[in-house]
Amino acid sequence: MRIISIFGTIIAFFLNSKYSYFDWIPLLIKSPQYLAKEANYDLNSNSINKNLFISKRCNNNGFLNFKKIILLRLDYKKAELSGANLIRADLKHVNFSKANLFRVDFTGADLRQANLNNTNLDGADFTGADLRGAKIQNSNLDGVIFRGADLSRAKFGGDLGGADLRGANLNRANLEGTLLKGANFSYACMKNSNLKKTILYGADLSGADLRNANLEGASLDMANLSYVNLSSSKIDGITANNLQSCPLYLPKEWECQNNSLKRR
């Protein structure tokens, strides 16, 4: 009877959830002992942790602990992973498009070339994560943290207002047309980045490295440009009035008067 009961539970789960049980258990290049220790799965018990047998419609109470894992499955499109612990996980080339990644902890994770388009990243933490070449367009980025993350050559689009990008590496990143109102880029590496037509109203760019960056048509009203070197940046068509602080260097044909950037 116990076997029949377990079998019935599994069948019910498959019928009531869009994703199967195996969609939630990542394949690991680790021993079973490591798995039990790191992910808290008891593979030797007669029954699997009941918390794993929940519908994707149920609330996530933080039991999805995939710390330090290596995912062999690359397609997590439309997956429900809110609140998951993916600290230092190997997520290279993974497709998370249209997934719910609300408050997922990606601290130190390897997300090179990952697809994060059209995802819910509200409150997600990418502190120190490797996102080189990742695609992050048309996603919900409210309260997202990219502090110290490597976003070189990443492609952004949408609303990054208020995002924390302090000390991030945005070398050659493409943020064209992105809303960056109030974002914090202090001491970020933004060399050769594409910031064309971005909205940087009130953004903190203090100490950021913007050498050779393209800021054509960007709006920087009320931004903090203290210690910023724009001498080799493209700033034609820029709007920068009522700045909190003038930049350290500007192209020869530009000057900062009354905390506003103007052509000579």
KEKE-3310 file (N, C-alpha, C; in steps of 0.2 Angstrom, whole numbers, plus 5000, padded with zeros to 4 digits):
npx = (5004:5010:5019:5010:5004:5014:5017:5005:5005:5016:5011:5000:5007:5013:5002:4997:5006:5016:5029:5040:5045:5058:5062:5065:5075:5092:5104:5119:5137:5143:5146:5134:5134:5139:5129:5118:5123:5125:5113:5103:5096:5089:5095:5095:5085:5068:5058:5056:5060:5046:5044:5048:5038:5028:5016:5020:5013:5012:5018:5035:5046:5059:5066:5072:5087:5101:5115:5131:5130:5131:5123:5116:5106:5100:5089:5078:5066:5052:5052:5048:5056:5057:5065:5075:5091:5105:5119:5135:5133:5135:5130:5132:5127:5114:5096:5085:5074:5059:5057:5052:5062:5062:5069:5080:5095:5110:5123:5140:5138:5141:5136:5139:5135:5122:5104:5093:5082:5066:5063:5058:5066:5065:5072:5083:5099:5115:5127:5145:5144:5147:5143:5146:5143:5130:5112:5100:5087:5072:5067:5060:5068:5068:5075:5086:5102:5118:5131:5148:5148:5153:5149:5153:5152:5138:5121:5109:5092:5077:5071:5082:5081:5087:5095:5108:5124:5137:5154:5154:5159:5157:5162:5162:5148:5131:5120:5111:5097:5092:5083:5090:5088:5092:5101:5115:5131:5144:5161:5162:5167:5166:5171:5171:5158:5141:5131:5121:5108:5102:5094:5099:5095:5098:5107:5121:5137:5149:5167:5167:5173:5173:5179:5180:5167:5151:5140:5130:5116:5111:5103:5108:5104:5104:5113:5127:5143:5156:5173:5174:5180:5178:5184:5188:5176:5160:5149:5140:5125:5121:5112:5114:5110:5110:5119:5125:5138:5152:5161:5177:5186:5183:5179:5188:5180:5170:5162:5160:5148:5140:5136:5132:5133:5140:5143:5158)
npy = (4994:5006:5008:5010:5021:5031:5031:5035:5048:5054:5053:5062:5073:5075:5078:5090:5100:5110:5108:5094:5083:5081:5092:5100:5095:5098:5091:5084:5086:5078:5069:5057:5059:5072:5079:5076:5083:5097:5101:5096:5085:5069:5055:5042:5039:5031:5039:5054:5071:5079:5092:5095:5090:5099:5110:5121:5132:5135:5144:5149:5144:5145:5133:5129:5125:5127:5128:5130:5121:5112:5115:5104:5104:5115:5123:5132:5139:5149:5144:5142:5149:5157:5165:5155:5148:5150:5152:5154:5145:5135:5141:5143:5148:5145:5145:5156:5163:5171:5166:5165:5174:5179:5188:5178:5172:5175:5176:5177:5168:5159:5165:5166:5170:5168:5167:5179:5186:5194:5190:5189:5198:5204:5211:5202:5195:5198:5199:5200:5191:5182:5188:5189:5193:5190:5190:5202:5208:5218:5214:5213:5223:5228:5234:5226:5219:5222:5222:5224:5214:5205:5212:5213:5215:5212:5212:5224:5230:5239:5243:5249:5257:5264:5253:5243:5245:5246:5247:5237:5228:5234:5234:5237:5234:5234:5246:5253:5265:5261:5263:5271:5278:5285:5275:5267:5268:5270:5270:5260:5250:5256:5257:5259:5256:5256:5268:5275:5286:5283:5285:5293:5300:5308:5298:5290:5292:5293:5292:5283:5274:5280:5280:5282:5278:5278:5291:5297:5307:5305:5307:5316:5323:5330:5321:5313:5316:5316:5315:5309:5304:5311:5314:5306:5302:5300:5312:5320:5328:5326:5328:5337:5344:5354:5346:5336:5336:5341:5333:5327:5327:5333:5332:5343:5353:5355:5361:5363:5373:5381:5369:5362:5354:5361:5366:5374)
npz = (5000:5004:4993:4983:4987:4986:4973:4967:4972:4965:4952:4953:4955:4943:4935:4940:4939:4929:4927:4929:4943:4940:4934:4944:4951:4949:4938:4944:4944:4954:4969:4977:4991:4992:4986:4995:5006:5002:4995:5003:5000:5003:4997:5000:5008:5011:5006:4996:5000:5006:5003:4990:4982:4977:4969:4956:4957:4971:4985:4987:4999:5001:5000:4989:4987:4978:4980:4974:4964:4948:4933:4922:4914:4902:4899:4906:4904:4907:4920:4938:4950:4961:4975:4976:4980:4972:4974:4969:4959:4944:4929:4916:4899:4902:4899:4905:4901:4902:4915:4932:4943:4955:4969:4969:4974:4966:4970:4966:4956:4940:4926:4912:4896:4898:4896:4900:4896:4897:4910:4927:4938:4950:4964:4963:4967:4961:4966:4963:4953:4937:4923:4909:4893:4894:4891:4895:4893:4892:4904:4921:4932:4945:4960:4958:4961:4956:4961:4960:4950:4935:4920:4907:4890:4891:4886:4889:4892:4895:4911:4923:4934:4949:4951:4959:4954:4959:4957:4947:4932:4917:4904:4887:4888:4882:4884:4877:4876:4888:4903:4917:4928:4943:4946:4953:4949:4954:4954:4945:4931:4915:4903:4885:4884:4878:4880:4873:4871:4884:4899:4912:4924:4939:4942:4950:4946:4951:4951:4941:4927:4912:4900:4882:4881:4874:4875:4867:4865:4877:4893:4907:4918:4934:4938:4947:4943:4949:4949:4936:4921:4905:4894:4883:4878:4869:4868:4861:4858:4871:4887:4901:4914:4930:4937:4951:4953:4944:4930:4930:4919:4902:4885:4873:4867:4876:4891:4909:4916:4930:4935:4924:4908:4893:4876:4871)
capx = (5000:5014:5022:5005:5002:5019:5016:4999:5007:5020:5006:4996:5011:5014:4996:4995:5012:5018:5036:5040:5049:5065:5064:5067:5082:5097:5109:5125:5143:5145:5144:5127:5136:5140:5122:5115:5126:5125:5107:5099:5091:5091:5094:5095:5079:5063:5054:5059:5058:5039:5044:5049:5032:5023:5015:5023:5008:5013:5023:5042:5048:5066:5069:5076:5094:5105:5121:5137:5128:5132:5117:5117:5100:5101:5083:5073:5061:5046:5053:5047:5062:5058:5068:5080:5098:5110:5125:5141:5131:5138:5124:5134:5123:5107:5091:5080:5069:5052:5056:5051:5068:5060:5073:5085:5102:5115:5130:5146:5137:5144:5130:5141:5131:5115:5098:5089:5077:5059:5062:5056:5072:5064:5075:5088:5106:5120:5134:5150:5142:5150:5137:5149:5140:5123:5107:5096:5083:5064:5066:5059:5074:5066:5079:5091:5109:5124:5137:5154:5147:5156:5144:5156:5148:5131:5116:5103:5086:5072:5071:5087:5081:5088:5099:5115:5130:5143:5160:5153:5162:5152:5166:5159:5141:5127:5114:5107:5090:5090:5081:5094:5086:5094:5105:5122:5137:5150:5167:5161:5171:5161:5175:5169:5151:5136:5125:5118:5100:5100:5091:5103:5093:5100:5112:5127:5142:5155:5172:5166:5178:5169:5184:5178:5160:5146:5134:5127:5109:5110:5101:5111:5101:5104:5118:5133:5149:5162:5179:5173:5184:5174:5188:5188:5169:5156:5144:5136:5117:5119:5108:5117:5109:5109:5122:5127:5145:5154:5166:5184:5188:5178:5182:5190:5175:5164:5164:5154:5147:5135:5134:5128:5138:5139:5148:5161)
capy = (5000:5012:5009:5012:5028:5035:5031:5040:5055:5056:5054:5068:5079:5077:5080:5096:5104:5111:5106:5088:5083:5080:5098:5104:5093:5099:5086:5087:5082:5078:5062:5057:5061:5079:5081:5076:5088:5103:5102:5094:5080:5062:5050:5035:5038:5028:5044:5060:5076:5081:5099:5095:5088:5105:5113:5127:5138:5136:5149:5146:5145:5145:5126:5127:5127:5124:5131:5127:5116:5113:5113:5101:5106:5122:5126:5134:5144:5150:5141:5145:5148:5162:5163:5150:5149:5148:5155:5151:5139:5135:5142:5145:5146:5143:5149:5158:5167:5171:5163:5170:5173:5184:5187:5173:5174:5172:5178:5173:5162:5159:5166:5168:5169:5166:5171:5182:5190:5194:5187:5193:5198:5209:5209:5196:5197:5196:5202:5196:5186:5183:5188:5191:5191:5188:5194:5204:5213:5217:5210:5216:5223:5232:5232:5221:5220:5219:5225:5220:5209:5206:5212:5215:5213:5210:5216:5226:5233:5240:5248:5247:5262:5262:5247:5244:5242:5249:5243:5232:5228:5235:5236:5235:5232:5237:5248:5258:5266:5258:5268:5270:5283:5284:5269:5268:5266:5272:5266:5255:5251:5257:5259:5257:5254:5259:5271:5280:5287:5281:5290:5293:5306:5307:5292:5291:5289:5296:5288:5278:5274:5280:5281:5279:5277:5282:5294:5302:5308:5302:5312:5315:5328:5329:5315:5314:5315:5318:5311:5305:5306:5310:5317:5302:5299:5303:5315:5324:5328:5325:5333:5336:5350:5353:5340:5336:5337:5341:5328:5329:5329:5334:5334:5350:5357:5355:5364:5363:5379:5381:5362:5360:5353:5365:5366:5380)
capz = (5000:5004:4986:4978:4989:4984:4965:4966:4974:4959:4946:4954:4954:4936:4932:4942:4939:4922:4927:4933:4948:4938:4932:4949:4954:4945:4938:4947:4943:4961:4972:4981:4997:4991:4985:5002:5011:4999:4993:5008:4997:5006:4992:5003:5012:5007:5003:4994:5004:5003:5001:4983:4978:4977:4963:4954:4959:4978:4987:4988:5006:5002:5001:4983:4988:4973:4981:4971:4959:4941:4930:4915:4910:4900:4897:4912:4901:4911:4927:4944:4955:4966:4982:4976:4982:4967:4976:4966:4954:4937:4925:4909:4893:4904:4896:4910:4898:4905:4921:4938:4947:4961:4974:4968:4976:4961:4972:4964:4951:4933:4921:4906:4890:4900:4893:4906:4893:4898:4916:4933:4942:4955:4970:4963:4969:4957:4968:4961:4948:4931:4918:4903:4887:4896:4888:4900:4890:4893:4911:4927:4936:4951:4966:4957:4964:4952:4964:4959:4945:4928:4915:4901:4884:4892:4883:4893:4889:4900:4917:4928:4938:4956:4952:4962:4950:4962:4956:4942:4926:4911:4899:4881:4888:4878:4888:4873:4877:4895:4909:4922:4933:4950:4947:4956:4945:4957:4953:4940:4925:4910:4897:4879:4885:4874:4884:4869:4872:4890:4904:4918:4928:4946:4943:4953:4942:4954:4951:4936:4922:4906:4894:4876:4881:4869:4878:4863:4866:4884:4898:4914:4922:4941:4939:4950:4939:4952:4947:4930:4915:4899:4889:4876:4877:4864:4872:4856:4860:4878:4891:4908:4918:4937:4940:4958:4953:4937:4929:4931:4912:4897:4878:4873:4865:4881:4898:4914:4919:4934:4936:4918:4902:4887:4871:4871)
cpx = (5004:5017:5016:5003:5008:5019:5010:5001:5011:5016:5002:5000:5012:5008:4995:5001:5014:5025:5036:5045:5057:5067:5067:5074:5087:5102:5116:5131:5146:5143:5137:5128:5136:5133:5118:5117:5125:5117:5101:5094:5094:5090:5093:5089:5073:5058:5058:5056:5051:5039:5045:5043:5027:5022:5018:5019:5009:5018:5030:5044:5055:5069:5073:5083:5099:5112:5127:5136:5131:5126:5119:5111:5101:5095:5078:5068:5055:5046:5051:5052:5063:5061:5074:5087:5103:5117:5131:5139:5134:5132:5126:5129:5116:5102:5085:5075:5062:5051:5055:5057:5067:5065:5078:5092:5107:5122:5135:5144:5140:5138:5133:5137:5124:5110:5093:5084:5070:5058:5060:5062:5071:5067:5081:5095:5111:5127:5140:5149:5146:5144:5140:5145:5132:5118:5101:5091:5075:5063:5064:5065:5074:5071:5084:5098:5114:5131:5143:5154:5151:5151:5147:5153:5141:5127:5110:5098:5081:5073:5076:5087:5082:5093:5106:5120:5136:5149:5159:5157:5158:5156:5163:5152:5137:5120:5110:5100:5088:5088:5085:5094:5088:5099:5112:5127:5144:5156:5167:5165:5166:5165:5172:5162:5147:5130:5121:5110:5098:5098:5095:5101:5094:5104:5118:5133:5149:5161:5172:5171:5174:5173:5181:5171:5156:5140:5130:5119:5107:5107:5104:5109:5102:5109:5124:5139:5155:5167:5178:5177:5180:5178:5188:5181:5165:5150:5140:5128:5116:5116:5111:5116:5108:5112:5124:5134:5147:5160:5173:5187:5183:5182:5183:5185:5169:5167:5158:5154:5140:5132:5130:5134:5135:5144:5151:5159)
cpy = (5006:5014:5012:5020:5033:5036:5036:5047:5058:5057:5060:5074:5081:5080:5088:5101:5104:5108:5099:5089:5084:5087:5102:5102:5093:5093:5088:5082:5082:5071:5063:5060:5069:5082:5082:5082:5095:5105:5100:5089:5073:5057:5043:5034:5034:5033:5050:5066:5079:5088:5100:5093:5093:5107:5119:5133:5139:5141:5145:5148:5145:5138:5124:5129:5123:5126:5127:5122:5117:5110:5110:5102:5113:5126:5126:5139:5143:5146:5145:5144:5153:5160:5158:5152:5146:5151:5151:5145:5141:5135:5145:5143:5144:5148:5150:5162:5166:5168:5168:5169:5178:5183:5181:5176:5170:5174:5174:5168:5164:5159:5168:5166:5167:5170:5173:5187:5189:5190:5192:5193:5203:5206:5204:5199:5194:5198:5197:5191:5187:5182:5191:5188:5189:5193:5196:5210:5212:5213:5215:5217:5227:5229:5227:5223:5217:5221:5221:5214:5210:5206:5214:5211:5211:5215:5218:5230:5234:5245:5245:5253:5260:5256:5248:5241:5245:5244:5237:5233:5229:5237:5233:5232:5236:5239:5253:5258:5263:5264:5266:5276:5281:5278:5271:5264:5268:5267:5260:5256:5251:5259:5255:5254:5258:5262:5276:5280:5284:5287:5289:5298:5304:5301:5294:5287:5291:5290:5283:5279:5274:5282:5278:5277:5281:5284:5298:5301:5306:5308:5311:5320:5326:5323:5317:5312:5316:5313:5307:5308:5305:5313:5313:5299:5303:5306:5320:5323:5326:5330:5332:5343:5349:5347:5341:5338:5337:5336:5331:5331:5329:5334:5341:5355:5358:5358:5363:5369:5379:5374:5359:5359:5357:5365:5373:5385)
cpz = (5000:4997:4982:4980:4986:4976:4964:4967:4968:4953:4947:4953:4947:4933:4934:4942:4931:4922:4931:4938:4946:4935:4937:4952:4948:4944:4940:4945:4950:4964:4976:4988:4997:4990:4991:5006:5008:4998:4998:5005:5000:5001:4994:5007:5008:5004:5001:4999:5001:5001:4993:4979:4979:4970:4962:4956:4967:4979:4988:4995:5007:5002:4994:4984:4984:4974:4978:4966:4952:4937:4923:4911:4908:4899:4903:4910:4905:4918:4932:4949:4960:4973:4982:4978:4977:4968:4973:4961:4947:4932:4918:4904:4895:4901:4902:4907:4900:4911:4927:4943:4953:4967:4974:4970:4971:4963:4970:4958:4944:4928:4914:4900:4892:4897:4898:4903:4896:4905:4921:4937:4948:4961:4970:4964:4965:4959:4967:4956:4941:4926:4911:4897:4888:4892:4894:4898:4891:4899:4916:4932:4942:4957:4964:4959:4959:4955:4963:4953:4938:4923:4908:4895:4885:4888:4887:4889:4894:4905:4922:4933:4945:4957:4955:4958:4952:4960:4951:4936:4920:4905:4892:4882:4884:4882:4884:4874:4884:4899:4915:4927:4940:4951:4950:4953:4948:4957:4949:4934:4919:4903:4890:4879:4880:4878:4880:4871:4879:4895:4911:4923:4935:4947:4946:4949:4945:4954:4945:4930:4915:4900:4888:4876:4877:4873:4874:4864:4873:4888:4905:4919:4930:4943:4943:4946:4942:4950:4941:4925:4909:4893:4882:4875:4872:4868:4867:4858:4867:4882:4898:4911:4926:4940:4947:4958:4946:4936:4929:4925:4907:4890:4877:4871:4870:4887:4902:4917:4924:4935:4930:4912:4896:4883:4872:4866)
residu = (MET:ARG:ILE:ILE:SER:ILE:PHE:GLY:THR:ILE:ILE:ALA:PHE:PHE:LEU:ASN:SER:LYS:TYR:SER:TYR:PHE:ASP:TRP:ILE:PRO:LEU:LEU:ILE:LYS:SER:PRO:GLN:TYR:LEU:ALA:LYS:GLU:ALA:ASN:TYR:ASP:LEU:ASN:SER:ASN:SER:ILE:ASN:LYS:ASN:LEU:PHE:ILE:SER:LYS:ARG:CYS:ASN:ASN:ASN:GLY:PHE:LEU:ASN:PHE:LYS:LYS:ILE:ILE:LEU:LEU:ARG:LEU:ASP:TYR:LYS:LYS:ALA:GLU:LEU:SER:GLY:ALA:ASN:LEU:ILE:ARG:ALA:ASP:LEU:LYS:HIS:VAL:ASN:PHE:SER:LYS:ALA:ASN:LEU:PHE:ARG:VAL:ASP:PHE:THR:GLY:ALA:ASP:LEU:ARG:GLN:ALA:ASN:LEU:ASN:ASN:THR:ASN:LEU:ASP:GLY:ALA:ASP:PHE:THR:GLY:ALA:ASP:LEU:ARG:GLY:ALA:LYS:ILE:GLN:ASN:SER:ASN:LEU:ASP:GLY:VAL:ILE:PHE:ARG:GLY:ALA:ASP:LEU:SER:ARG:ALA:LYS:PHE:GLY:GLY:ASP:LEU:GLY:GLY:ALA:ASP:LEU:ARG:GLY:ALA:ASN:LEU:ASN:ARG:ALA:ASN:LEU:GLU:GLY:THR:LEU:LEU:LYS:GLY:ALA:ASN:PHE:SER:TYR:ALA:CYS:MET:LYS:ASN:SER:ASN:LEU:LYS:LYS:THR:ILE:LEU:TYR:GLY:ALA:ASP:LEU:SER:GLY:ALA:ASP:LEU:ARG:ASN:ALA:ASN:LEU:GLU:GLY:ALA:SER:LEU:ASP:MET:ALA:ASN:LEU:SER:TYR:VAL:ASN:LEU:SER:SER:SER:LYS:ILE:ASP:GLY:ILE:THR:ALA:ASN:ASN:LEU:GLN:SER:CYS:PRO:LEU:TYR:LEU:PRO:LYS:GLU:TRP:GLU:CYS:GLN:ASN:ASN:SER:LEU:LYS:ARG:ARG)
# end
